[in-house]
Amino acid sequence: MSKKGYWMGMVEVTDPDNYPKYIAANAAAFEKYGAKFLVRGGQREIFEGPAASRLVVIEFDSYQTALDCYHSPEYQAALKLRQQYSNAHFAIVEGV
């Protein structure tokens, strides 16, 4: 059984009026690759490091699936929007 994969992001939304376009655009990739949101916005406190207006943790069935989703044409199209409307610290990690 393979270990799960996770997307972890700290996102500072710079254009809140247009950021929903990214959210709408990423739905196709997340559905195709079985993404499960564990954290998506919500109440938070940043104790160390740079502030972020959104914190996100997304679970995938495997590390490879998490990578495949990121590199998919569906997500790469959405990513262009995210990069226009926000700045992010982002990583894909394998679970324990």
HELIX and SHEET records of a PDB file:
HELIX    1   1 TYR A   19  LYS A   32  1                                  14    
HELIX    2   2 TYR A   63  HIS A   71  1                                   9    
HELIX    3   3 PRO A   73  TYR A   85  1                                  13    
SHEET    1   A 4 LYS A  36  ARG A  40  0                                        
SHEET    2   A 4 ARG A  54  PHE A  60 -1                                        
SHEET    3   A 4 GLY A   5  VAL A  13 -1                                        
SHEET    4   A 4 SER A  86  GLU A  94 -1                                        
END                                                                             
